[in-house]
Amino acid sequence: MIELLKELILDFMEYKFPASIPRQVEITPVPGKPTICRGVRRSGKST
């Protein structure tokens, strides 16, 4: 069991996760107003 866990951890450490996921969102800014992106935490708002 320990060997299996070691193998799973090593496999996970070698995996290359994508930097971000491209989104298709169109935002139309309103002149003179701030643009705000709201959402649940850890949902990728800042990328």
Protein Blocks (a to p, Z undefined) as FASTA:
>chain_A
ZZmmmmmmmmmmmpccdfbdcddddddddehiacdddddehkopmZZ
